[in-house]
């Protein structure tokens, strides 16, 4: 059963971050992730990603990989993201 993931990320510049997010679309699909980017209306440099993953472990394997970490640096991520895993009830 898949899990829903909500990630809140503080970025230096949303448009730069979004370009990197879009460039990783194929890698997300290969990892079994489905994700959509959103911009916080009250804080434009707060990127919110909502998506699904096959499991918490699959998401963490992708998100903490060296390649993904390097892309986050290039995207202007300012600090550790807040990640929440949720299940429907």
Biopython code that builds the backbone (N, CA, C, O; Angstrom):
import numpy as np
from Bio.PDB.StructureBuilder import StructureBuilder

atoms = [
    (1, "UNK", "N", (0.834, -1.184, 0.000)),
    (1, "UNK", "CA", (0.000, 0.000, 0.000)),
    (1, "UNK", "C", (0.876, 1.244, 0.000)),
    (1, "UNK", "O", (1.837, 1.331, 0.765)),
    (2, "UNK", "N", (0.554, 2.184, -0.836)),
    (2, "UNK", "CA", (1.364, 3.396, -0.929)),
    (2, "UNK", "C", (1.067, 4.339, 0.235)),
    (2, "UNK", "O", (0.044, 4.224, 0.910)),
    (3, "UNK", "N", (1.985, 5.265, 0.448)),
    (3, "UNK", "CA", (1.818, 6.286, 1.476)),
    (3, "UNK", "C", (1.788, 7.650, 0.806)),
    (3, "UNK", "O", (2.389, 7.855, -0.248)),
    (4, "UNK", "N", (1.085, 8.567, 1.430)),
    (4, "UNK", "CA", (1.089, 9.954, 0.972)),
    (4, "UNK", "C", (2.188, 10.680, 1.729)),
    (4, "UNK", "O", (2.388, 10.474, 2.926)),
    (5, "UNK", "N", (2.898, 11.540, 0.997)),
    (5, "UNK", "CA", (4.016, 12.277, 1.576)),
    (5, "UNK", "C", (3.771, 13.768, 1.366)),
    (5, "UNK", "O", (3.404, 14.198, 0.272)),
    (6, "UNK", "N", (3.975, 14.552, 2.423)),
    (6, "UNK", "CA", (3.906, 16.006, 2.332)),
    (6, "UNK", "C", (5.257, 16.538, 2.787)),
    (6, "UNK", "O", (5.712, 16.253, 3.895)),
    (7, "UNK", "N", (5.892, 17.321, 1.908)),
    (7, "UNK", "CA", (7.218, 17.856, 2.204)),
    (7, "UNK", "C", (7.152, 19.377, 2.130)),
    (7, "UNK", "O", (6.668, 19.935, 1.145)),
    (8, "UNK", "N", (7.634, 20.039, 3.162)),
    (8, "UNK", "CA", (7.712, 21.497, 3.195)),
    (8, "UNK", "C", (9.186, 21.882, 3.158)),
    (8, "UNK", "O", (9.977, 21.447, 3.996)),
    (9, "UNK", "N", (9.545, 22.709, 2.169)),
    (9, "UNK", "CA", (10.951, 23.039, 1.938)),
    (9, "UNK", "C", (11.107, 24.552, 1.841)),
    (9, "UNK", "O", (10.414, 25.197, 1.055)),
    (10, "UNK", "N", (12.003, 25.116, 2.628)),
    (10, "UNK", "CA", (12.334, 26.541, 2.525)),
    (10, "UNK", "C", (13.422, 26.683, 1.467)),
    (10, "UNK", "O", (14.472, 26.047, 1.558)),
    (11, "UNK", "N", (13.165, 27.523, 0.459)),
    (11, "UNK", "CA", (14.103, 27.681, -0.651)),
    (11, "UNK", "C", (14.484, 29.146, -0.822)),
    (11, "UNK", "O", (13.758, 30.043, -0.391)),
    (12, "UNK", "N", (15.628, 29.377, -1.453)),
    (12, "UNK", "CA", (16.091, 30.742, -1.686)),
    (12, "UNK", "C", (15.245, 31.441, -2.745)),
    (12, "UNK", "O", (14.931, 32.625, -2.620)),
    (13, "UNK", "N", (14.881, 30.700, -3.784)),
    (13, "UNK", "CA", (14.100, 31.269, -4.889)),
    (13, "UNK", "C", (13.220, 30.167, -5.470)),
    (13, "UNK", "O", (13.722, 29.188, -6.021)),
    (14, "UNK", "N", (11.905, 30.334, -5.344)),
    (14, "UNK", "CA", (10.985, 29.273, -5.738)),
    (14, "UNK", "C", (11.163, 28.859, -7.194)),
    (14, "UNK", "O", (11.190, 27.664, -7.486)),
    (15, "UNK", "N", (11.284, 29.804, -8.107)),
    (15, "UNK", "CA", (11.363, 29.452, -9.534)),
    (15, "UNK", "C", (12.599, 28.608, -9.839)),
    (15, "UNK", "O", (12.540, 27.703, -10.672)),
    (16, "UNK", "N", (13.706, 28.892, -9.178)),
    (16, "UNK", "CA", (14.920, 28.087, -9.367)),
    (16, "UNK", "C", (14.695, 26.672, -8.822)),
    (16, "UNK", "O", (15.047, 25.687, -9.471)),
    (17, "UNK", "N", (14.109, 26.582, -7.636)),
    (17, "UNK", "CA", (13.820, 25.277, -7.054)),
    (17, "UNK", "C", (12.882, 24.480, -7.951)),
    (17, "UNK", "O", (13.095, 23.288, -8.173)),
    (18, "UNK", "N", (11.841, 25.136, -8.470)),
    (18, "UNK", "CA", (10.841, 24.450, -9.300)),
    (18, "UNK", "C", (11.470, 23.893, -10.565)),
    (18, "UNK", "O", (11.098, 22.805, -11.006)),
    (19, "UNK", "N", (12.416, 24.612, -11.160)),
    (19, "UNK", "CA", (13.094, 24.120, -12.364)),
    (19, "UNK", "C", (13.848, 22.826, -12.062)),
    (19, "UNK", "O", (13.832, 21.898, -12.872)),
    (20, "UNK", "N", (14.503, 22.757, -10.915)),
    (20, "UNK", "CA", (15.222, 21.538, -10.532)),
    (20, "UNK", "C", (14.225, 20.424, -10.215)),
    (20, "UNK", "O", (14.441, 19.276, -10.604)),
    (21, "UNK", "N", (13.149, 20.743, -9.523)),
    (21, "UNK", "CA", (12.104, 19.756, -9.233)),
    (21, "UNK", "C", (11.590, 19.148, -10.536)),
    (21, "UNK", "O", (11.471, 17.928, -10.649)),
    (22, "UNK", "N", (11.290, 19.987, -11.508)),
    (22, "UNK", "CA", (10.781, 19.503, -12.796)),
    (22, "UNK", "C", (11.808, 18.623, -13.509)),
    (22, "UNK", "O", (11.444, 17.646, -14.164)),
    (23, "UNK", "N", (13.084, 18.969, -13.384)),
    (23, "UNK", "CA", (14.143, 18.201, -14.044)),
    (23, "UNK", "C", (14.288, 16.795, -13.453)),
    (23, "UNK", "O", (14.830, 15.904, -14.107)),
    (24, "UNK", "N", (13.814, 16.594, -12.242)),
    (24, "UNK", "CA", (13.914, 15.281, -11.589)),
    (24, "UNK", "C", (12.684, 14.401, -11.813)),
    (24, "UNK", "O", (12.547, 13.361, -11.170)),
    (25, "UNK", "N", (11.795, 14.802, -12.710)),
    (25, "UNK", "CA", (10.541, 14.061, -12.922)),
    (25, "UNK", "C", (10.794, 12.599, -13.287)),
    (25, "UNK", "O", (10.155, 11.706, -12.730)),
    (26, "UNK", "N", (11.701, 12.350, -14.200)),
    (26, "UNK", "CA", (11.968, 10.974, -14.637)),
    (26, "UNK", "C", (12.519, 10.125, -13.495)),
    (26, "UNK", "O", (12.139, 8.965, -13.337)),
    (27, "UNK", "N", (13.411, 10.704, -12.705)),
    (27, "UNK", "CA", (13.980, 9.972, -11.576)),
    (27, "UNK", "C", (12.903, 9.619, -10.548)),
    (27, "UNK", "O", (12.925, 8.534, -9.967)),
    (28, "UNK", "N", (11.956, 10.546, -10.326)),
    (28, "UNK", "CA", (10.862, 10.246, -9.393)),
    (28, "UNK", "C", (10.013, 9.092, -9.906)),
    (28, "UNK", "O", (9.651, 8.198, -9.140)),
    (29, "UNK", "N", (9.695, 9.105, -11.195)),
    (29, "UNK", "CA", (8.892, 8.025, -11.780)),
    (29, "UNK", "C", (9.619, 6.691, -11.634)),
    (29, "UNK", "O", (9.007, 5.689, -11.265)),
    (30, "UNK", "N", (10.920, 6.673, -11.923)),
    (30, "UNK", "CA", (11.707, 5.441, -11.802)),
    (30, "UNK", "C", (11.709, 4.911, -10.367)),
    (30, "UNK", "O", (11.781, 3.701, -10.149)),
    (31, "UNK", "N", (11.628, 5.817, -9.391)),
    (31, "UNK", "CA", (11.611, 5.421, -7.979)),
    (31, "UNK", "C", (10.200, 5.070, -7.501)),
    (31, "UNK", "O", (10.013, 4.676, -6.350)),
    (32, "UNK", "N", (9.211, 5.212, -8.384)),
    (32, "UNK", "CA", (7.837, 4.897, -8.017)),
    (32, "UNK", "C", (7.116, 6.021, -7.299)),
    (32, "UNK", "O", (6.078, 5.804, -6.673)),
    (33, "UNK", "N", (7.670, 7.230, -7.390)),
    (33, "UNK", "CA", (7.077, 8.376, -6.706)),
    (33, "UNK", "C", (6.212, 9.183, -7.662)),
    (33, "UNK", "O", (6.526, 9.317, -8.845)),
    (34, "UNK", "N", (5.132, 9.713, -7.136)),
    (34, "UNK", "CA", (4.262, 10.614, -7.877)),
    (34, "UNK", "C", (4.156, 11.868, -7.020)),
    (34, "UNK", "O", (3.724, 11.788, -5.870)),
    (35, "UNK", "N", (4.541, 13.026, -7.556)),
    (35, "UNK", "CA", (4.574, 14.226, -6.726)),
    (35, "UNK", "C", (4.182, 15.459, -7.521)),
    (35, "UNK", "O", (4.446, 15.561, -8.719)),
    (36, "UNK", "N", (3.546, 16.391, -6.826)),
    (36, "UNK", "CA", (3.183, 17.676, -7.416)),
    (36, "UNK", "C", (3.717, 18.790, -6.526)),
    (36, "UNK", "O", (3.620, 18.723, -5.301)),
    (37, "UNK", "N", (4.276, 19.807, -7.154)),
    (37, "UNK", "CA", (4.836, 20.942, -6.424)),
    (37, "UNK", "C", (3.774, 22.015, -6.229)),
    (37, "UNK", "O", (2.923, 22.241, -7.089)),
    (38, "UNK", "N", (3.846, 22.668, -5.079)),
    (38, "UNK", "CA", (2.935, 23.765, -4.745)),
    (38, "UNK", "C", (3.760, 24.884, -4.115)),
    (38, "UNK", "O", (4.843, 24.652, -3.578)),
    (39, "UNK", "N", (3.226, 26.103, -4.194)),
    (39, "UNK", "CA", (3.894, 27.256, -3.596)),
    (39, "UNK", "C", (2.998, 27.817, -2.498)),
    (39, "UNK", "O", (1.813, 28.064, -2.721)),
    (40, "UNK", "N", (3.562, 28.014, -1.325)),
    (40, "UNK", "CA", (2.829, 28.577, -0.197)),
    (40, "UNK", "C", (2.424, 30.011, -0.538)),
    (40, "UNK", "O", (3.283, 30.837, -0.846)),
    (41, "UNK", "N", (1.141, 30.311, -0.486)),
    (41, "UNK", "CA", (0.643, 31.648, -0.824)),
    (41, "UNK", "C", (1.203, 32.703, 0.126)),
    (41, "UNK", "O", (1.539, 33.805, -0.306)),
    (42, "UNK", "N", (1.306, 32.381, 1.403)),
    (42, "UNK", "CA", (1.761, 33.345, 2.403)),
    (42, "UNK", "C", (3.276, 33.437, 2.521)),
    (42, "UNK", "O", (3.791, 34.369, 3.139)),
    (43, "UNK", "N", (3.987, 32.493, 1.944)),
    (43, "UNK", "CA", (5.456, 32.469, 1.985)),
    (43, "UNK", "C", (5.944, 31.915, 0.651)),
    (43, "UNK", "O", (6.172, 30.711, 0.535)),
    (44, "UNK", "N", (6.109, 32.773, -0.360)),
    (44, "UNK", "CA", (6.415, 32.315, -1.714)),
    (44, "UNK", "C", (7.693, 31.484, -1.857)),
    (44, "UNK", "O", (7.851, 30.772, -2.849)),
    (45, "UNK", "N", (8.592, 31.561, -0.899)),
    (45, "UNK", "CA", (9.803, 30.743, -0.964)),
    (45, "UNK", "C", (9.696, 29.497, -0.087)),
    (45, "UNK", "O", (10.701, 28.939, 0.353)),
    (46, "UNK", "N", (8.472, 29.082, 0.151)),
    (46, "UNK", "CA", (8.197, 27.817, 0.833)),
    (46, "UNK", "C", (7.550, 26.895, -0.195)),
    (46, "UNK", "O", (6.394, 27.077, -0.577)),
    (47, "UNK", "N", (8.317, 25.908, -0.629)),
    (47, "UNK", "CA", (7.818, 24.922, -1.591)),
    (47, "UNK", "C", (7.181, 23.780, -0.817)),
    (47, "UNK", "O", (7.740, 23.289, 0.164)),
    (48, "UNK", "N", (6.013, 23.366, -1.267)),
    (48, "UNK", "CA", (5.309, 22.243, -0.665)),
    (48, "UNK", "C", (5.152, 21.180, -1.747)),
    (48, "UNK", "O", (4.652, 21.467, -2.834)),
    (49, "UNK", "N", (5.573, 19.967, -1.454)),
    (49, "UNK", "CA", (5.412, 18.860, -2.394)),
    (49, "UNK", "C", (4.468, 17.852, -1.754)),
    (49, "UNK", "O", (4.667, 17.424, -0.617)),
    (50, "UNK", "N", (3.437, 17.482, -2.507)),
    (50, "UNK", "CA", (2.477, 16.486, -2.047)),
    (50, "UNK", "C", (2.482, 15.358, -3.063)),
    (50, "UNK", "O", (2.344, 15.590, -4.264)),
    (51, "UNK", "N", (2.642, 14.144, -2.577)),
    (51, "UNK", "CA", (2.692, 13.027, -3.507)),
    (51, "UNK", "C", (2.511, 11.693, -2.822)),
    (51, "UNK", "O", (2.150, 11.614, -1.648)),
    (52, "UNK", "N", (2.770, 10.647, -3.584)),
    (52, "UNK", "CA", (2.685, 9.292, -3.056)),
    (52, "UNK", "C", (3.975, 8.546, -3.354)),
    (52, "UNK", "O", (4.693, 8.845, -4.308)),
    (53, "UNK", "N", (4.241, 7.566, -2.505)),
    (53, "UNK", "CA", (5.408, 6.702, -2.662)),
    (53, "UNK", "C", (4.971, 5.276, -2.351)),
    (53, "UNK", "O", (4.008, 5.070, -1.612)),
    (54, "UNK", "N", (5.674, 4.289, -2.911)),
    (54, "UNK", "CA", (5.319, 2.899, -2.616)),
    (54, "UNK", "C", (5.395, 2.583, -1.119)),
    (54, "UNK", "O", (4.641, 1.753, -0.611)),
    (55, "UNK", "N", (6.317, 3.259, -0.423)),
    (55, "UNK", "CA", (6.492, 3.062, 1.018)),
    (55, "UNK", "C", (7.315, 4.220, 1.562)),
    (55, "UNK", "O", (7.923, 4.976, 0.803)),
    (56, "UNK", "N", (7.326, 4.349, 2.867)),
    (56, "UNK", "CA", (8.161, 5.361, 3.512)),
    (56, "UNK", "C", (9.629, 5.112, 3.169)),
    (56, "UNK", "O", (10.384, 6.045, 2.899)),
    (57, "UNK", "N", (10.014, 3.846, 3.185)),
    (57, "UNK", "CA", (11.409, 3.486, 2.903)),
    (57, "UNK", "C", (11.803, 3.848, 1.473)),
    (57, "UNK", "O", (12.914, 4.322, 1.238)),
    (58, "UNK", "N", (10.902, 3.627, 0.518)),
    (58, "UNK", "CA", (11.199, 3.962, -0.880)),
    (58, "UNK", "C", (11.380, 5.464, -1.043)),
    (58, "UNK", "O", (12.278, 5.910, -1.758)),
    (59, "UNK", "N", (10.526, 6.249, -0.378)),
    (59, "UNK", "CA", (10.668, 7.700, -0.458)),
    (59, "UNK", "C", (11.999, 8.137, 0.139)),
    (59, "UNK", "O", (12.734, 8.913, -0.472)),
    (60, "UNK", "N", (12.306, 7.640, 1.331)),
    (60, "UNK", "CA", (13.547, 8.047, 1.995)),
    (60, "UNK", "C", (14.778, 7.632, 1.197)),
    (60, "UNK", "O", (15.763, 8.369, 1.161)),
    (61, "UNK", "N", (14.739, 6.470, 0.559)),
    (61, "UNK", "CA", (15.872, 6.035, -0.267)),
    (61, "UNK", "C", (16.103, 7.021, -1.408)),
    (61, "UNK", "O", (17.246, 7.363, -1.712)),
    (62, "UNK", "N", (15.027, 7.478, -2.036)),
    (62, "UNK", "CA", (15.159, 8.454, -3.120)),
    (62, "UNK", "C", (15.592, 9.813, -2.574)),
    (62, "UNK", "O", (16.536, 10.419, -3.081)),
    (63, "UNK", "N", (14.903, 10.286, -1.541)),
    (63, "UNK", "CA", (15.095, 11.648, -1.049)),
    (63, "UNK", "C", (16.463, 11.854, -0.407)),
    (63, "UNK", "O", (17.002, 12.960, -0.448)),
    (64, "UNK", "N", (17.029, 10.810, 0.182)),
    (64, "UNK", "CA", (18.324, 10.947, 0.854)),
    (64, "UNK", "C", (19.494, 10.475, 0.000)),
    (64, "UNK", "O", (20.634, 10.457, 0.465)),
    (65, "UNK", "N", (19.222, 10.094, -1.240)),
    (65, "UNK", "CA", (20.314, 9.641, -2.110)),
    (65, "UNK", "C", (21.281, 10.793, -2.368)),
    (65, "UNK", "O", (20.864, 11.951, -2.376)),
    (66, "UNK", "N", (22.560, 10.499, -2.579)),
    (66, "UNK", "CA", (23.532, 11.554, -2.863)),
    (66, "UNK", "C", (23.137, 12.419, -4.068)),
    (66, "UNK", "O", (23.338, 13.633, -4.045)),
    (67, "UNK", "N", (22.585, 11.810, -5.105)),
    (67, "UNK", "CA", (22.195, 12.580, -6.298)),
    (67, "UNK", "C", (21.079, 13.570, -5.970)),
    (67, "UNK", "O", (21.123, 14.723, -6.398)),
    (68, "UNK", "N", (20.086, 13.121, -5.216)),
    (68, "UNK", "CA", (18.986, 14.016, -4.850)),
    (68, "UNK", "C", (19.476, 15.109, -3.910)),
    (68, "UNK", "O", (19.060, 16.261, -4.035)),
    (69, "UNK", "N", (20.346, 14.770, -2.981)),
    (69, "UNK", "CA", (20.891, 15.770, -2.064)),
    (69, "UNK", "C", (21.676, 16.845, -2.827)),
    (69, "UNK", "O", (21.581, 18.030, -2.510)),
    (70, "UNK", "N", (22.436, 16.430, -3.816)),
    (70, "UNK", "CA", (23.198, 17.389, -4.626)),
    (70, "UNK", "C", (22.253, 18.303, -5.406)),
    (70, "UNK", "O", (22.489, 19.507, -5.503)),
    (71, "UNK", "N", (21.192, 17.734, -5.956)),
    (71, "UNK", "CA", (20.226, 18.544, -6.704)),
    (71, "UNK", "C", (19.528, 19.540, -5.774)),
    (71, "UNK", "O", (19.227, 20.660, -6.185)),
    (72, "UNK", "N", (19.272, 19.147, -4.541)),
    (72, "UNK", "CA", (18.642, 20.074, -3.601)),
    (72, "UNK", "C", (19.553, 21.264, -3.317)),
    (72, "UNK", "O", (19.081, 22.395, -3.202)),
    (73, "UNK", "N", (20.842, 21.015, -3.205)),
    (73, "UNK", "CA", (21.786, 22.118, -3.010)),
    (73, "UNK", "C", (21.741, 23.063, -4.199)),
    (73, "UNK", "O", (21.698, 24.282, -4.027)),
    (74, "UNK", "N", (21.750, 22.504, -5.410)),
    (74, "UNK", "CA", (21.690, 23.325, -6.624)),
    (74, "UNK", "C", (20.383, 24.101, -6.715)),
    (74, "UNK", "O", (20.334, 25.183, -7.300)),
    (75, "UNK", "N", (19.323, 23.542, -6.132)),
    (75, "UNK", "CA", (18.004, 24.173, -6.189)),
    (75, "UNK", "C", (17.848, 25.305, -5.177)),
    (75, "UNK", "O", (16.855, 26.032, -5.212)),
    (76, "UNK", "N", (18.807, 25.458, -4.288)),
    (76, "UNK", "CA", (18.730, 26.533, -3.303)),
    (76, "UNK", "C", (17.931, 26.193, -2.057)),
    (76, "UNK", "O", (17.365, 27.081, -1.419)),
    (77, "UNK", "N", (17.882, 24.911, -1.705)),
    (77, "UNK", "CA", (17.209, 24.508, -0.466)),
    (77, "UNK", "C", (18.013, 25.068, 0.706)),
    (77, "UNK", "O", (19.230, 24.901, 0.771)),
    (78, "UNK", "N", (17.316, 25.736, 1.632)),
    (78, "UNK", "CA", (18.001, 26.456, 2.702)),
    (78, "UNK", "C", (18.214, 25.657, 3.982)),
    (78, "UNK", "O", (18.984, 26.076, 4.846)),
    (79, "UNK", "N", (17.559, 24.535, 4.116)),
    (79, "UNK", "CA", (17.717, 23.747, 5.334)),
    (79, "UNK", "C", (16.974, 22.444, 5.212)),
    (79, "UNK", "O", (16.372, 22.157, 4.178)),
    (80, "UNK", "N", (17.011, 21.656, 6.259)),
    (80, "UNK", "CA", (16.317, 20.367, 6.216)),
    (80, "UNK", "C", (14.814, 20.567, 6.010)),
    (80, "UNK", "O", (14.216, 21.456, 6.617)),
    (81, "UNK", "N", (14.215, 19.757, 5.169)),
    (81, "UNK", "CA", (12.774, 19.875, 4.941)),
    (81, "UNK", "C", (11.984, 19.241, 6.084)),
    (81, "UNK", "O", (12.507, 18.443, 6.862)),
    (82, "UNK", "N", (10.729, 19.616, 6.160)),
    (82, "UNK", "CA", (9.802, 18.947, 7.070)),
    (82, "UNK", "C", (9.054, 17.915, 6.238)),
    (82, "UNK", "O", (8.393, 18.264, 5.260)),
    (83, "UNK", "N", (9.156, 16.646, 6.623)),
    (83, "UNK", "CA", (8.539, 15.560, 5.863)),
    (83, "UNK", "C", (7.507, 14.867, 6.744)),
    (83, "UNK", "O", (7.789, 14.499, 7.884)),
    (84, "UNK", "N", (6.293, 14.694, 6.188)),
    (84, "UNK", "CA", (5.235, 13.981, 6.900)),
    (84, "UNK", "C", (4.727, 12.854, 6.016)),
    (84, "UNK", "O", (4.495, 13.040, 4.822)),
    (85, "UNK", "N", (4.559, 11.690, 6.617)),
    (85, "UNK", "CA", (4.001, 10.525, 5.936)),
    (85, "UNK", "C", (2.609, 10.303, 6.511)),
    (85, "UNK", "O", (2.438, 10.229, 7.728)),
    (86, "UNK", "N", (1.616, 10.197, 5.632)),
    (86, "UNK", "CA", (0.249, 10.032, 6.109)),
    (86, "UNK", "C", (-0.449, 8.907, 5.357)),
    (86, "UNK", "O", (-0.101, 8.584, 4.221)),
    (87, "UNK", "N", (-1.437, 8.321, 6.017)),
    (87, "UNK", "CA", (-2.276, 7.278, 5.426)),
    (87, "UNK", "C", (-3.721, 7.740, 5.452)),
    (87, "UNK", "O", (-4.126, 8.444, 6.377)),
    (88, "UNK", "N", (-4.504, 7.359, 4.456)),
    (88, "UNK", "CA", (-5.932, 7.694, 4.507)),
    (88, "UNK", "C", (-6.614, 6.878, 5.602)),
    (88, "UNK", "O", (-6.197, 5.763, 5.916)),
    (89, "UNK", "N", (-7.647, 7.439, 6.165)),
    (89, "UNK", "CA", (-8.411, 6.723, 7.199)),
    (89, "UNK", "C", (-9.873, 6.644, 6.808)),
    (89, "UNK", "O", (-10.680, 6.081, 7.547)),
]
sb = StructureBuilder()
sb.init_structure("model")
sb.init_model(0)
sb.init_chain("A")
sb.init_seg("    ")
for serial, (resi, resn, name, xyz) in enumerate(atoms, 1):
    if name == "N":
        sb.init_residue(resn, " ", resi, " ")
    sb.init_atom(name, np.array(xyz, "f"), 0.0, 1.0, " ", f" {name:<3s}", serial, name[0])
structure = sb.get_structure()
